[in-house]
Amino acid sequence: MQAQLVFRNEQGIDITESCILAFTFRKDAYTPYTSLTARFIAHDTVPSQVTEVRFILGGHLIHHGTVDSLTVEETGGVRTGVLSSQSFTAMLAQNQLEPGLYTNISIDSLMDNMLPIPYVTHEASSDSSGYIYVKKGSTLWDGIVNLCYKKSGRFPYIHGTNCVMFSPLAQPADFSYGSGDMLSVGSALAEKRLVSDFHMADIDEQYGSYDLNDPDVTARNIVRHRWFDLDMQFLYDPQKALTYRSSFASRAWRRHFCTYNGYNGEDIGDNVTFDSIVQKPVGSVAITGGRNGIITEISVFNDKFYPV
């Protein structure tokens, strides 16, 4: 399976490097960007001239982003490059919005008019019945998450290289793996983010009106309390401020996964079947390549946004 790095320079010329020594690619439903690290033989790449990078694996374009760092070093007549990159959607979480109340706002107006970012696209929706309240220090991604949760009770995710999605895919691809296809299968648990109790103040800065206990967390003998001021983002339904925080705290805390040789093109939102998992949405994709070939790990989450 061929892997290629395509660097674009300041003149808009693409330079392709096909001798990839090792790489790691990661993507999950709760992170607003893909990440890539790679080591390669650098024939024509000049770091100071690179403005963006694409990564193509087996004919699938799976990463398009900026350069966090790029080093090219020559030793013994061999030029080796080391790359670290995040997709363009990372800038959704790196740009703050002006604080205040934004009314009659739609997904289209939020994404297209606030802070347009190169190559970032989104699911279309002109429904302007929503609003967001931007707190000091909040990012564009915070606004996207808040608007998505208000409209659908879901968490947004990145599909393709840089497309922000709010709804399940209309036509998800289906992938199925039997015991003969997989290198391994397993499950994992991560409890460090779980919170047992949330408490929010009311408009008079008094506590006691808005509380939430997660019985599933308490049943695991976990005691973690969080107290916070009235969340202006959820004035239409204050209790949802606690429900959202509880759901977010439990993100990806249980998952099932399988690994196989190669990469078949799975993406967030596609469906996968393996072991006891039957046609469930892909929650994360992790691909590693090196001397031992290319190995893909596909995970399915079991949490409040993605119950199995």
ChimeraX attribute file (.defattr): number of C-alpha atoms within 10 A of each C-alpha:
attribute: neighborCount
match mode: 1-to-1
recipient: residues
	/A:1	9
	/A:2	11
	/A:3	20
	/A:4	18
	/A:5	22
	/A:6	18
	/A:7	25
	/A:8	18
	/A:9	18
	/A:10	11
	/A:11	9
	/A:12	12
	/A:13	11
	/A:14	17
	/A:15	17
	/A:16	18
	/A:17	19
	/A:18	16
	/A:19	16
	/A:20	19
	/A:21	16
	/A:22	18
	/A:23	19
	/A:24	18
	/A:25	20
	/A:26	20
	/A:27	24
	/A:28	24
	/A:29	25
	/A:30	15
	/A:31	16
	/A:32	24
	/A:33	27
	/A:34	25
	/A:35	21
	/A:36	24
	/A:37	18
	/A:38	21
	/A:39	20
	/A:40	20
	/A:41	19
	/A:42	21
	/A:43	16
	/A:44	11
	/A:45	23
	/A:46	15
	/A:47	16
	/A:48	10
	/A:49	13
	/A:50	20
	/A:51	15
	/A:52	21
	/A:53	22
	/A:54	21
	/A:55	22
	/A:56	16
	/A:57	19
	/A:58	14
	/A:59	13
	/A:60	14
	/A:61	15
	/A:62	23
	/A:63	26
	/A:64	28
	/A:65	26
	/A:66	20
	/A:67	19
	/A:68	14
	/A:69	12
	/A:70	18
	/A:71	15
	/A:72	17
	/A:73	12
	/A:74	11
	/A:75	7
	/A:76	5
	/A:77	7
	/A:78	11
	/A:79	15
	/A:80	19
	/A:81	22
	/A:82	18
	/A:83	19
	/A:84	18
	/A:85	23
	/A:86	24
	/A:87	25
	/A:88	23
	/A:89	26
	/A:90	21
	/A:91	21
	/A:92	21
	/A:93	17
	/A:94	11
	/A:95	16
	/A:96	19
	/A:97	17
	/A:98	15
	/A:99	13
	/A:100	11
	/A:101	12
	/A:102	14
	/A:103	12
	/A:104	11
	/A:105	16
	/A:106	22
	/A:107	22
	/A:108	17
	/A:109	16
	/A:110	19
	/A:111	22
	/A:112	14
	/A:113	9
	/A:114	12
	/A:115	15
	/A:116	12
	/A:117	15
	/A:118	11
	/A:119	13
	/A:120	20
	/A:121	20
	/A:122	16
	/A:123	14
	/A:124	14
	/A:125	11
	/A:126	11
	/A:127	13
	/A:128	14
	/A:129	10
	/A:130	16
	/A:131	20
	/A:132	23
	/A:133	19
	/A:134	21
	/A:135	18
	/A:136	11
	/A:137	12
	/A:138	17
	/A:139	20
	/A:140	22
	/A:141	21
	/A:142	19
	/A:143	25
	/A:144	22
	/A:145	18
	/A:146	23
	/A:147	25
	/A:148	20
	/A:149	16
	/A:150	20
	/A:151	15
	/A:152	11
	/A:153	16
	/A:154	20
	/A:155	22
	/A:156	23
	/A:157	23
	/A:158	25
	/A:159	25
	/A:160	17
	/A:161	23
	/A:162	24
	/A:163	17
	/A:164	21
	/A:165	20
	/A:166	24
	/A:167	14
	/A:168	14
	/A:169	15
	/A:170	8
	/A:171	9
	/A:172	15
	/A:173	15
	/A:174	15
	/A:175	17
	/A:176	13
	/A:177	14
	/A:178	9
	/A:179	11
	/A:180	8
	/A:181	13
	/A:182	16
	/A:183	13
	/A:184	12
	/A:185	16
	/A:186	11
	/A:187	12
	/A:188	12
	/A:189	11
	/A:190	12
	/A:191	15
	/A:192	10
	/A:193	14
	/A:194	21
	/A:195	23
	/A:196	22
	/A:197	20
	/A:198	20
	/A:199	21
	/A:200	23
	/A:201	18
	/A:202	16
	/A:203	12
	/A:204	8
	/A:205	10
	/A:206	12
	/A:207	16
	/A:208	9
	/A:209	11
	/A:210	17
	/A:211	17
	/A:212	18
	/A:213	16
	/A:214	15
	/A:215	12
	/A:216	12
	/A:217	18
	/A:218	15
	/A:219	10
	/A:220	10
	/A:221	10
	/A:222	16
	/A:223	12
	/A:224	13
	/A:225	12
	/A:226	13
	/A:227	12
	/A:228	13
	/A:229	14
	/A:230	20
	/A:231	18
	/A:232	16
	/A:233	20
	/A:234	18
	/A:235	13
	/A:236	11
	/A:237	10
	/A:238	18
	/A:239	17
	/A:240	19
	/A:241	22
	/A:242	22
	/A:243	18
	/A:244	19
	/A:245	14
	/A:246	22
	/A:247	19
	/A:248	18
	/A:249	18
	/A:250	20
	/A:251	21
	/A:252	28
	/A:253	17
	/A:254	18
	/A:255	21
	/A:256	21
	/A:257	21
	/A:258	21
	/A:259	21
	/A:260	19
	/A:261	16
	/A:262	17
	/A:263	19
	/A:264	13
	/A:265	16
	/A:266	21
	/A:267	24
	/A:268	24
	/A:269	24
	/A:270	21
	/A:271	22
	/A:272	23
	/A:273	18
	/A:274	21
	/A:275	15
	/A:276	7
	/A:277	15
	/A:278	13
	/A:279	16
	/A:280	21
	/A:281	26
	/A:282	24
	/A:283	26
	/A:284	23
	/A:285	23
	/A:286	17
	/A:287	21
	/A:288	20
	/A:289	19
	/A:290	14
	/A:291	7
	/A:292	9
	/A:293	11
	/A:294	20
	/A:295	17
	/A:296	24
	/A:297	21
	/A:298	23
	/A:299	27
	/A:300	30
	/A:301	25
	/A:302	19
	/A:303	17
	/A:304	18
	/A:305	17
	/A:306	19
	/A:307	12
	/A:308	15
